[in-house]
Every structure is written in structure tokens, then in C-alpha cells.
Amino acid sequence: GENVEQHPSTLSVQEGDSAVIKCTYSDSASNYFPWYKQELGKRPQLIIDIRSNVGEKKDQRIAVTLNKTAKHFSLHITETQPEDSAVYFCAAHSSASKIIFGSGTRLSIRP
Amino acid sequence: DTEVTQTPKHLVMGMTNKKSLKCEQHMGHRAMYWYKQKAKKPPELMFVYSYEKLSINESVPSRFSPECPNSSLLNLHLHALQPEDSALYLCASSPGQGMSEQYFGPGTRLTVT
């Protein structure tokens, strides 16, 4: 079946450095790609998203890039801060009822 | 009101019980979702209501039964659950049919004994 692969599963970076998380999807009909941040015991919250007609989107320290040909998209966080520590999920939507999440990346920011 | 609310926050039920989870949003969103999330795993989509029509995920057991009384409310009726159904159940809503931002509720942590 269709799936979304996410790497790495864990990531530890020094405060102030950049973090990159990558996802690859298999369903060529996918056209909406959100990224969620989930802190321990909390709900997932959208941090940035991108649609298939756009190659890159940036919001302050967070950016997402999409390569439709290769079917992969990436999350970039610059100038990381302790409050960026959380689990990050990518997802791919290909229809109203077909939404697949990646397996998650646990990001830790070292002070 | 930009929140999705869920009740109860925690639920413990036996395998013979019948219980319901409730979800509410007042953002005028026309799509609502139920997800199941096990510990250290991503959310898994269970059901979608889009403009009050149900899209069924065929892999969800019939012991889970969704209901959408109106465009603001979403219920999940539970009956004869198994211990492996213990998880965090998340409700979400979005303005349109899936290709837009989803707003998640805080979840109901369900334990089946």
C-alpha cells in the first residue's frame, strides 16, 4: 500500500544549529504535505505546510521544500532553540480520506 | 473559537462496556476526522466526515462506530473493545475536504481492561 517514509527517527543538534528532517511518499496523487510538531502529552500542531504546486515555503526559522519528481519533501529548522525539542511528523494527503503520516522524528536540542 | 474540544480526557473501560467519545468544533469546518495514536507512533486515520458524509477506512473494526450528528459534533461509539485498542484517540477538523490544515483536539486517552 501507499506509505510515507520519514528519516531520521531521532535527531540531536546543538542549540543554534540547523535541523533537517526528510520524508518520501509513494502515492503520486499526493498534493498536500503538512508538518506537525507534537510535544509530550500534547496534540499535534501544524507548523508549516506545502501544496504540490509550490517548491518551497518559509516561515521565519522554518522552511519546507518539495521535490515532486523525486516524491520527497523536507523540513528545515534554523537557529534551533530548546523549545524546538519535540516529535515531528510529516504527512501526505492524496484525497479527503487518504492521509498518511510518517513515522516521526524525535528532535532533541542540546544546550 | 479556534479550538477542537474532546471529552472525556481519560477513559477506562472493560471489554464488555459501551462508551462514547465526543468531539466538538465551532470554526465552521466541514470536515472532521478520528485518528488513533499508539505510544511513540504516528496518528492513524480511522474515519473522515466530509460535509457530513462518511468515508470509511475499511481496516477499522466494526467495534468502532462513528456518528456525526451535525457539522460541529463528532462522536465515536465504542463497544466490545480489546486491550490492544488502548490508545490516544484524536479528533481533528479542517475547513475543506482534506487538502487543508487540520486542527487537532487534545485527545482522549483510552485504556481497555
Boltz contact constraints between the chains, C-beta under 6 A:
constraints:
  - contact:
      token1: [A, 32]
      token2: [B, 99]
      max_distance: 6.0
  - contact:
      token1: [A, 43]
      token2: [B, 104]
      max_distance: 6.0
  - contact:
      token1: [A, 43]
      token2: [B, 106]
      max_distance: 6.0
  - contact:
      token1: [A, 44]
      token2: [B, 104]
      max_distance: 6.0
  - contact:
      token1: [A, 46]
      token2: [B, 101]
      max_distance: 6.0
  - contact:
      token1: [A, 89]
      token2: [B, 42]
      max_distance: 6.0
  - contact:
      token1: [A, 93]
      token2: [B, 98]
      max_distance: 6.0
  - contact:
      token1: [A, 93]
      token2: [B, 99]
      max_distance: 6.0
  - contact:
      token1: [A, 96]
      token2: [B, 48]
      max_distance: 6.0
  - contact:
      token1: [A, 96]
      token2: [B, 50]
      max_distance: 6.0
  - contact:
      token1: [A, 96]
      token2: [B, 97]
      max_distance: 6.0
  - contact:
      token1: [A, 96]
      token2: [B, 98]
      max_distance: 6.0
  - contact:
      token1: [A, 97]
      token2: [B, 48]
      max_distance: 6.0
  - contact:
      token1: [A, 97]
      token2: [B, 55]
      max_distance: 6.0
  - contact:
      token1: [A, 99]
      token2: [B, 45]
      max_distance: 6.0
  - contact:
      token1: [A, 101]
      token2: [B, 42]
      max_distance: 6.0
  - contact:
      token1: [A, 101]
      token2: [B, 43]
      max_distance: 6.0
  - contact:
      token1: [A, 103]
      token2: [B, 42]
      max_distance: 6.0
  - contact:
      token1: [A, 104]
      token2: [B, 42]
      max_distance: 6.0
